């Protein structure tokens, strides 16, 4: 199953996840996952601008039956930056909701 790539740069890869596929290998799903599909597709159809994916980490998750946009970090630094940003936004929302 070829997963559409919506955006890619040096730090992130954004993909369009179809329903019925889990994001990463788990339980009965070892190879038929979004992560495996992207990695296999990159081997079979290299992107000359971004030739390798030595590190690919989904910074959030969607349930297997849910379709939607997935954000993958391509470096540990990008993953940490995204997590920090998410935590800062969550703190801001918590403070704002306390005033409502």
Residue, then its C-alpha position, 0 to 999 in steps of 0.5 A: x500500500x503506497x502512502x501519500x506523502x503530503x510534505x517533506x523537508x529535512x526534519x519532518x515527513x507528513x503522510x496521509x494515513x488511510x483507515x485500517x492501517x496501524x501507524x507502527x508494528x504492533x500485535x498482529x500487525x508487523x509489516x502492513x503498517x504506515x511506517x513500514x509502507x513508507x520505509x519500503x516505498x522509499x527503498x523502491x522509489x527513492x526521493x532524490x531530494x531526501x534519499x534516506x530515512x535513517x530515523x523516522x518517528x511518529x510524533x503522535x498517533x492515530x487509531x488503526x481505523x482512523x484516517x488522517x494526517x500523520x507527522x513523522x520526525x526524521x531526526x531525534x532533534x525534530x522529535x524533541x522539538x515537536x514534543x516541546x512545542x506540543x507541551x507548551x501549547x498544552x500548558x497554554x490551553x490549560x491556563x486559558x481554560x482556567x479563566x473560562 
